[in-house]
Amino acid sequence: MIEKEKIEKKIDIGKTVTYLTQSFNELSGLMTRKFTPEEVRQYQVDFCYLIDGIQRGAPYIVAKTIAEANELINTIKLKLKHND
């Protein structure tokens, strides 16, 4: 538990999760209009697993999981631009 407290001091997990969730939610409306329901569902599931990994994952992989969540958000943004 001490390790997780050290990580939380370096990375504010609560604020990070809030930021990532807001970013994902901003894209959700566009996703439902431009992607198939299956694609939207898969992105939602992937994002939920990443958020869970950030909140409950091992302290030494939190930074990597945050990077993966950012990468997923960027991938969605690129696909949305490509579909315009």
C-alpha atoms as one frame of an Amber mdcrd trajectory, in Angstrom:
protein
   0.000   0.000   0.000   2.904   2.334   0.641   4.030   1.998  -2.978   0.618
   3.081  -4.270   0.679   6.127  -1.985   4.068   7.133  -3.425   2.714   6.795
  -6.976  -0.383   8.803  -6.074   1.851  11.603  -4.808   3.682  11.703  -8.130
   0.579  11.133 -10.282  -2.742  12.355  -8.976  -4.749   9.330 -10.059  -8.119
  10.916  -9.294  -7.448  13.974 -11.430  -5.933  11.861 -14.183  -8.972   9.583
 -14.332 -11.280  12.616 -14.364  -9.329  14.186 -17.232  -9.266  10.980 -19.270
 -12.963  10.361 -18.687 -13.877  13.902 -19.746 -11.769  13.546 -22.882 -13.411
  10.231 -23.736 -16.907  11.578 -23.042 -16.320  14.505 -25.406 -15.683  12.014
 -28.187 -18.592   9.727 -27.311 -21.239  11.806 -29.046 -19.251  11.895 -32.271
 -18.450   8.205 -32.034 -22.116   7.222 -31.906 -22.750   9.155 -35.119 -19.707
   8.052 -37.096 -18.854   4.518 -35.924 -20.835   1.309 -35.913 -22.404   0.314
 -32.585 -19.920  -2.557 -32.319 -16.952  -0.197 -32.712 -18.354   2.206 -30.119
 -18.940  -0.630 -27.669 -15.414  -1.986 -28.165 -13.867   1.431 -27.526 -16.011
   1.841 -24.412 -14.977  -1.570 -23.078 -11.292  -0.937 -23.808 -11.469   2.447
 -22.093 -13.197   0.999 -19.021 -10.504  -1.654 -18.644  -7.790   0.992 -18.895
  -9.462   3.191 -16.263  -9.807   0.159 -14.000  -6.128  -0.575 -14.526  -5.228
   2.962 -13.527  -7.383   2.929 -10.410  -6.704  -0.594  -9.175  -3.601  -1.692
 -11.039  -0.141  -2.310  -9.723   1.679   0.944  -8.953   4.566   0.215 -11.278
   2.324   0.035 -14.376   0.073   3.038 -13.714   2.108   5.380 -15.940   2.059
   2.854 -18.792  -1.700   2.378 -18.455  -2.256   6.155 -18.504  -0.205   6.329
 -21.700  -2.325   3.550 -23.225  -5.532   5.422 -22.341  -4.172   8.582 -23.962
  -3.189   6.552 -27.015  -6.709   5.118 -27.273  -8.204   8.619 -27.111  -5.795
   9.838 -29.801  -6.634   6.838 -32.004 -10.333   7.642 -31.739  -9.662  11.304
 -32.603  -7.681  10.291 -35.694 -10.395   7.884 -36.845 -13.041  10.564 -36.363
 -11.021  13.010 -38.479 -10.506  10.347 -41.132 -14.267   9.635 -41.288 -15.125
  13.313 -41.926
